[in-house]
Every structure is written in structure tokens, then in C-alpha cells.
């Protein structure tokens, strides 16, 4: 992909396909900035993915904490009901969700793109499994010392869950950043397109510029790669801790 983005037009489609460009060029990256409003698409993607990541991580951690450490009537049945929702394909819910948001006036807005990702069953499940490993005695000691439930969540649960929170946040950001279908459905104004939807507009009906598409793909994955490199230590730790049970 990276190599093809520096090839001259039509070079990537030759047979056999070349591994490296014969005459490297950056013309396709210049064409991206000329044909697309890349800065606007970047902003839209960052706002949507960043907001979804922050809100989803907060709500999922609260719900996971509640399901793990609070004993209320119907807790297990409610949690099992949530898990059963994971078998429902996301595509099945898109039409009713779109109609509901249209009625609320959220079509072609950031809010409409953000609402579906504000919480996830997988995120709640992941946090719950991690919090269950935290000793109840630690929470009881905090309650005896007069700590409120929110203070316990903020000062004990969140710091201890930092590895899994980073892992979940990275998963959420990557999923939202790479999402194509929902932004395509909810956004009708081209100025509100995300990067994925904007790049799709480069595809012609009869002509496909492979090198230009590869250049767009490289630009799209750069933020995700940078985030992964920055938080790699936390991500690996979260995977290792979450996967080991005593």
C-alpha cells in the first residue's frame, strides 16, 4: 500500500505488479489535497472518533463496575440479556436507528454520528471481567472510610483499570475511525464527511485510480498507527492482564 502510493498512475495495475515504484512520486498526495477537503475530513473524523472514545470509555467503565461489584435484583439476567445482543448484526439496527435520529433532528450532525457508539456491550463485558478481579475488601475499606460510590469509582476503580481502559479506548477509536457505513448513512452534507467516506468519493464508476486510493489509505491509517505506538505499552499490558485469570 505504501509503495503503491508513490507509484506513477497506472503502474500498480500492471502485471506482474511491481514491488517498488520505478520513479517515486508524491503527485497522488498532492492530488488528495486538491481534490478533497482533507483538513475538514480529518477534523470530522477526529471529533467523532475522539468523542465516541471518551464517552464510551466512561460509560462502559461505569456500567462494567456496576455489573461487577453491585448486587441488585436481576443483575445476572440483565447482563445475560446484554450479551445476547452481541449476536444481532449491527446492520440490522441501522435503519431503525436512522429513523429514530431523523425524528430527533440529528441527521447530518456530529451528535447523530456519535450516539450509536456511546456505549458498547463488548466494552461493558470487558470492563466487568477486569473489575471482578479487584478484591471486594478494597472497596469495602473505602466505604468504611466514608468514601462515596463515585469517589470509589474515581480513586480506586479507574486507576486500577487503567490498562484495560487504554486497551478499550484504542479498540473504540480504531473502530470509530475506520467506520464507513454509519457516517455514510447519517451524513448527507459533504462538509461533514469523515475520511473514510471522503476517500470513497474518489472511486469513479468506470475508472479506479489505485495509486490515489493507496495514498488516501496511507493518510487514513497514520493517526491509528501513531496512537498505537504511543499507547503500545498500556495496550499490551491490558491484553496480558485481561487474559490471565488466577
N, C-alpha and C positions, 0 to 999 in steps of 0.2 A: 504493500500500500504506500509506504513512504517513498520507495524507489519509483513507483509508477507516477507519483505526484510531480516528480521532477523530469519526467519524460516529455518529449515533444508530442504534439497532438497526433493521435493515431498510432503511436509507437507501441503502446501497451496492448493494442489489439492485434498485433502481428503474430504470426506463428512460425517457429516456436516463440513464446513470449520471452522477451529479454529480462535478465535478472537485474541488470543495472542500466541506467539511461546512457545512451551513446553520447548525447550532448545535453547535459543537465541544464534545466531552465526553470526559472521561477515565474514564468508567464501565467501559469494557472493560478498561482496565489494572487497575482495582481488582478487577474480576471475575476476572482472571487470578490474582491473589494469593489470592483467596478460594477459587477452585475447584481450583487446582493448588498443589502444594508447590514453588513456583518456585525458592526458595533451594536446596532439595535437588537439583532437576534441574540447576540451574546448577553446583552443586558436582560432580555426577556428570559432566557434560559437560566441565568444566574439568580434572578429574582424568584422565579418559580421553584427551581431546584433547591435553592438556599432556604426559602421559607418553608417548603414542604419538609425538608430535613430537620430544621429546628423544631417546628411544631409537632411533627410526627415523633421525633425522639422524646420530646417532653411528654406527650400524651401516652405514648406506648410505655414509657417508664413508669408513669403513674398507674396505668391500668395493670401492668405486669406486677408492680409492687402490691397492689390491692388483691389481685388473684393469688399471689404467693403467700401473703402474710396476714390477710384479714379473713376471718371466718364468719361468713354470713349465709343465710339460708339460700340454697340453690346455687352456691358458688361453683361447684364442680359441674353441675348440669349446664349452667350458663357458659362456662369455659368450653365444655364439650360442644355446645351449640356453636360457639365462635369457631372452633376448629373445623367443624363440619362445613362452615362457609368457605374454607380454603379450596374445596373441591369444585366450587362454582367458578367457571371461567370468567375472567374479567370482562370479556367481550359481551357476555350475556347482560351485564348490568349497565353497559354504556348507554343504551337507548333510554331506559327509564331515568337514569341519572341525568342525561342531557335534557330530557323533557322537564324534569324537576328544576334543574338550574335555569332553564329557559323561563319557566314560570316565575322564578325568583329574580329574574333580570340579570343573571350572572354570565350569560353567553358573551364571548369576546371580551372577557375581563380576566385579570390575574386571579381573582377570587375563584372564578369558575374552574380555572386550571389547577388551583391549589387544593380545593375542598376534598376531592376524591383521595388524595394522598395524605390527609392529615392524621390518619391512624391506619395501622395495618394489623391484620390478625397474626401474621408471621412475627411482626415486631413485638406484639404483646406476648406471644408464646416464647420468644427468645429471651425477653427480659424476665418473664416469670420463672423460667427454668434456672436462670442465673441467680435470681433473688432467693429462690428456695434453698440455695446452698448457704445463705447467710444465717448464722445462728440466731434463733429467736431470743436467746438470752441477751444478746447485744441490744435488741430493740426494747426488750422489757426493762433493761437497766436504764435506757434513755427515758422511758416513760416514768420510771420511779424518780428520776432526777428532775421531773417536771417538764420534759420536752414535749412540745405539741407534735401532732402527727405530721404536719408539714415540715416542722423542724427536723424530725427524724428522717423524713424523706430527703430533705435538702442536705443535711450534715452527715448522714450515715449511709443511706442507700445510694445516692448519686455518686459520692466518692468511691465507694466500693464497686460500683457498677461501671466505672469509667472505661475499662477495656471493652466490655460488651456494648457500651453506648457508642464508642468510637466505631466499632465494627458495624453496628446497626446504622449509624449515621452515614457511613461510607456506602453501605448497600443501598440506602434510601436515596442518597444523592446520585449515585450511578444510575439507579433505575429511573429516577425522575429526569435526569439529564438526557438519558438515551430514549426516553419515551417519545414515540412518534404519533401513535394512533389518537390518544386523548387530546393533545394540543391541536391536532389536525381537525378534530371534531368540534372542539369548543371555541377555537379561534377562527373568526371569519375575516378579520382585518389583517392584511399582510404586515402591517407595522407591529402586530402583536405575535407574529410567528416566532417559534423557537428555532434554534439552529437546525434541528432535525427536519422540521417542516420546511424551513427556508431552503435547505440543501435539496430537498425533494423537488423543488420547483425548477431545479437545473435540468431535470430529466425531460427531454423532448419526446414527442410522440413517435418520431421515426429516427431520431439521432440521439446517441448517448455518448457524451464526452467522458470517457473513462478517466483520463488524466485529471480533468477538472473535478470529477466526483471524488477521486482519491485525495486530491488536495483539500477538498472540503472535509473529508473524513479525518484527515490528519489534524486539521484545525479543531475539529469537534472533540477528538479524544485527548487533546493536550491538557485541558483542565482536570480531567479524570485521572490521568497519569500523574500529574503534579500532586494532586490531593493524596493519591495512594502512596507516593514516595514520602510525602510529609508525615503521614499517619501510619506508615507501614508497621512501625513497632507496636503501636496500640492495636492495630488490626490483627496482627499475628498473635499477640498476647490474648486478645479477646477470643479468637478462634481456639487457641490451645486451652484456655481456662474453661470456655464453654463446652468443650468437647471431652473434658476429663471429669469423671464422676467418681467419688470415693465410695 
